[in-house]
Amino acid sequence: MPAKNKNKKPLVGNALVKEVNRRIRLARKHWDAHNNGACRRERTRAMELYQTLTPEQKDKVPQQLRVWLRYRSEKYFGEQRTAPGKK
């Protein structure tokens, strides 16, 4: 079991970009394994971190990861949808 990080310093710079990339990749891995709960949790964490990035830092995130994050977020994890005829 990995050791827990005792000093909770906020991530900045390249470390923050790397963490965003790692979390998106982990969410994709859970998605491919049909582990929806874990995917949702990691995607949420990735989105929270991604939204803190500057535009220059967002450009450092590979486009493939950005597209996956945006597509999955909008299509599957967007606002709660209701069944037709229900409100």
Rosetta constraint file for C-alpha pairs under 8 A:
AtomPair CA 11 CA 15 HARMONIC 5.91 0.50
AtomPair CA 11 CA 16 HARMONIC 4.96 0.50
AtomPair CA 12 CA 16 HARMONIC 5.01 0.50
AtomPair CA 13 CA 17 HARMONIC 6.68 0.50
AtomPair CA 13 CA 57 HARMONIC 7.66 0.50
AtomPair CA 14 CA 18 HARMONIC 6.07 0.50
AtomPair CA 14 CA 57 HARMONIC 7.96 0.50
AtomPair CA 15 CA 19 HARMONIC 6.18 0.50
AtomPair CA 16 CA 20 HARMONIC 6.25 0.50
AtomPair CA 16 CA 49 HARMONIC 7.60 0.50
AtomPair CA 16 CA 53 HARMONIC 7.89 0.50
AtomPair CA 17 CA 21 HARMONIC 6.25 0.50
AtomPair CA 17 CA 53 HARMONIC 7.64 0.50
AtomPair CA 17 CA 57 HARMONIC 6.58 0.50
AtomPair CA 17 CA 58 HARMONIC 7.71 0.50
AtomPair CA 17 CA 60 HARMONIC 7.12 0.50
AtomPair CA 17 CA 61 HARMONIC 6.71 0.50
AtomPair CA 18 CA 22 HARMONIC 6.08 0.50
AtomPair CA 19 CA 23 HARMONIC 6.11 0.50
AtomPair CA 20 CA 24 HARMONIC 6.21 0.50
AtomPair CA 20 CA 46 HARMONIC 5.45 0.50
AtomPair CA 20 CA 49 HARMONIC 6.16 0.50
AtomPair CA 20 CA 50 HARMONIC 6.13 0.50
AtomPair CA 20 CA 61 HARMONIC 7.85 0.50
AtomPair CA 21 CA 25 HARMONIC 6.17 0.50
AtomPair CA 21 CA 46 HARMONIC 7.95 0.50
AtomPair CA 21 CA 61 HARMONIC 6.46 0.50
AtomPair CA 21 CA 62 HARMONIC 7.95 0.50
AtomPair CA 21 CA 65 HARMONIC 7.26 0.50
AtomPair CA 22 CA 26 HARMONIC 6.11 0.50
AtomPair CA 23 CA 27 HARMONIC 6.09 0.50
AtomPair CA 23 CA 42 HARMONIC 5.99 0.50
AtomPair CA 23 CA 43 HARMONIC 7.09 0.50
AtomPair CA 23 CA 45 HARMONIC 7.23 0.50
AtomPair CA 23 CA 46 HARMONIC 5.33 0.50
AtomPair CA 24 CA 28 HARMONIC 6.20 0.50
AtomPair CA 24 CA 42 HARMONIC 7.13 0.50
AtomPair CA 24 CA 43 HARMONIC 6.35 0.50
AtomPair CA 24 CA 46 HARMONIC 5.85 0.50
AtomPair CA 24 CA 65 HARMONIC 6.58 0.50
AtomPair CA 24 CA 69 HARMONIC 6.87 0.50
AtomPair CA 25 CA 29 HARMONIC 6.18 0.50
AtomPair CA 25 CA 65 HARMONIC 7.39 0.50
AtomPair CA 26 CA 30 HARMONIC 6.31 0.50
AtomPair CA 26 CA 39 HARMONIC 7.70 0.50
AtomPair CA 26 CA 42 HARMONIC 6.87 0.50
AtomPair CA 27 CA 31 HARMONIC 6.10 0.50
AtomPair CA 27 CA 38 HARMONIC 7.27 0.50
AtomPair CA 27 CA 39 HARMONIC 4.60 0.50
AtomPair CA 27 CA 40 HARMONIC 7.28 0.50
AtomPair CA 27 CA 41 HARMONIC 7.91 0.50
AtomPair CA 27 CA 42 HARMONIC 5.14 0.50
AtomPair CA 27 CA 43 HARMONIC 5.52 0.50
AtomPair CA 28 CA 32 HARMONIC 6.12 0.50
AtomPair CA 28 CA 39 HARMONIC 7.02 0.50
AtomPair CA 29 CA 33 HARMONIC 6.32 0.50
AtomPair CA 29 CA 39 HARMONIC 7.84 0.50
AtomPair CA 30 CA 34 HARMONIC 6.23 0.50
AtomPair CA 30 CA 35 HARMONIC 5.09 0.50
AtomPair CA 30 CA 36 HARMONIC 6.90 0.50
AtomPair CA 30 CA 38 HARMONIC 6.25 0.50
AtomPair CA 30 CA 39 HARMONIC 4.98 0.50
AtomPair CA 31 CA 35 HARMONIC 5.87 0.50
AtomPair CA 31 CA 36 HARMONIC 6.26 0.50
AtomPair CA 31 CA 39 HARMONIC 5.55 0.50
AtomPair CA 35 CA 39 HARMONIC 6.13 0.50
AtomPair CA 36 CA 40 HARMONIC 6.01 0.50
AtomPair CA 37 CA 41 HARMONIC 6.27 0.50
AtomPair CA 38 CA 42 HARMONIC 6.19 0.50
AtomPair CA 39 CA 43 HARMONIC 5.91 0.50
AtomPair CA 40 CA 44 HARMONIC 6.02 0.50
AtomPair CA 40 CA 77 HARMONIC 7.60 0.50
AtomPair CA 41 CA 45 HARMONIC 6.35 0.50
AtomPair CA 42 CA 46 HARMONIC 6.00 0.50
AtomPair CA 43 CA 47 HARMONIC 6.02 0.50
AtomPair CA 43 CA 69 HARMONIC 7.34 0.50
AtomPair CA 43 CA 73 HARMONIC 7.88 0.50
AtomPair CA 44 CA 48 HARMONIC 6.21 0.50
AtomPair CA 45 CA 49 HARMONIC 6.37 0.50
AtomPair CA 46 CA 50 HARMONIC 5.88 0.50
AtomPair CA 47 CA 51 HARMONIC 6.03 0.50
AtomPair CA 47 CA 69 HARMONIC 7.81 0.50
AtomPair CA 48 CA 52 HARMONIC 6.88 0.50
AtomPair CA 49 CA 53 HARMONIC 6.96 0.50
AtomPair CA 50 CA 58 HARMONIC 7.39 0.50
AtomPair CA 53 CA 57 HARMONIC 5.61 0.50
AtomPair CA 53 CA 58 HARMONIC 5.94 0.50
AtomPair CA 54 CA 58 HARMONIC 6.17 0.50
AtomPair CA 55 CA 59 HARMONIC 6.41 0.50
AtomPair CA 56 CA 60 HARMONIC 6.92 0.50
AtomPair CA 57 CA 61 HARMONIC 7.06 0.50
AtomPair CA 59 CA 63 HARMONIC 7.93 0.50
AtomPair CA 61 CA 65 HARMONIC 6.87 0.50
AtomPair CA 61 CA 66 HARMONIC 6.70 0.50
AtomPair CA 62 CA 66 HARMONIC 6.45 0.50
AtomPair CA 63 CA 67 HARMONIC 6.01 0.50
AtomPair CA 64 CA 68 HARMONIC 6.25 0.50
AtomPair CA 65 CA 69 HARMONIC 6.08 0.50
AtomPair CA 66 CA 70 HARMONIC 6.12 0.50
AtomPair CA 67 CA 71 HARMONIC 5.88 0.50
AtomPair CA 68 CA 72 HARMONIC 5.89 0.50
AtomPair CA 69 CA 73 HARMONIC 5.87 0.50
AtomPair CA 70 CA 74 HARMONIC 6.07 0.50
AtomPair CA 71 CA 75 HARMONIC 5.89 0.50
AtomPair CA 71 CA 76 HARMONIC 8.00 0.50
AtomPair CA 72 CA 76 HARMONIC 5.38 0.50
AtomPair CA 72 CA 77 HARMONIC 6.51 0.50
AtomPair CA 73 CA 77 HARMONIC 4.78 0.50
AtomPair CA 73 CA 78 HARMONIC 5.73 0.50
AtomPair CA 74 CA 78 HARMONIC 4.82 0.50
AtomPair CA 82 CA 86 HARMONIC 6.04 0.50
AtomPair CA 82 CA 87 HARMONIC 6.41 0.50
AtomPair CA 83 CA 87 HARMONIC 7.88 0.50
